[in-house]
Amino acid sequence: ATAPSTSYYAFNMLDDVVGGYDEKKRKLRQAISIAINEEELIQIFLNGRGIAAQGPIPPDIFGFQDGRAGLNPVVYEWDEQRQAPRRKTIAQAKQLLAEAGYPGGRDANGKPLILFFDTVAVSAGSKPQLDWLRKQFATIDIQLQVRSTDYNRFQEKVLKGDYQILQWGWNA
């Protein structure tokens, strides 16, 4: 059975780099969303227990949509042959990143794109998953810096909008 919980990555929409509603900012977020391979995360860190979410509502909860109707078109394309979602490619993510103004992970001045991930994961046991996340960003030439903090400080940063990217979740 699938647990009625959802974990997700969030972008601070007020941030100068990852936020905003213009086309380039949207493409940056799309590129990152494609690069973070949830299926791989589930296989490696959850022993295959889970499914990559297509939306905010988990299976077995009213409003969940399965199949093509529930497809997340930002990250997936519908595979007619398999009748299942297929993750977009890293090449597609890199193209979006270039269209966002960061070809090869660099801005117009040739400066590398460095983004910040805030987390409450501070234990040694968290290191493999945080290293994995850095590698996901590296697949599209983005450098990810992890900022670990205690939960109270983390909540404060979220409330003040003092973050770029974070991971959070909810249980139904």
Secondary structure, 3 states (H helix, E strand, C coil): CCCCEEEEEEECCCCCCCCCCCHHHHHHHHHHHHHCCHHHHHHHHCCCCCCCCCCCCCCCCCCCCCHHHHCCCCCEEEECCCCEEEECCHHHHHHHHHHCCCHHHECCCCCECEEEEEECCCCHHHHHHHHHHHHHHHCCCCEEEEEECCHHHHHHHHHHCCCCEEEEEEEC
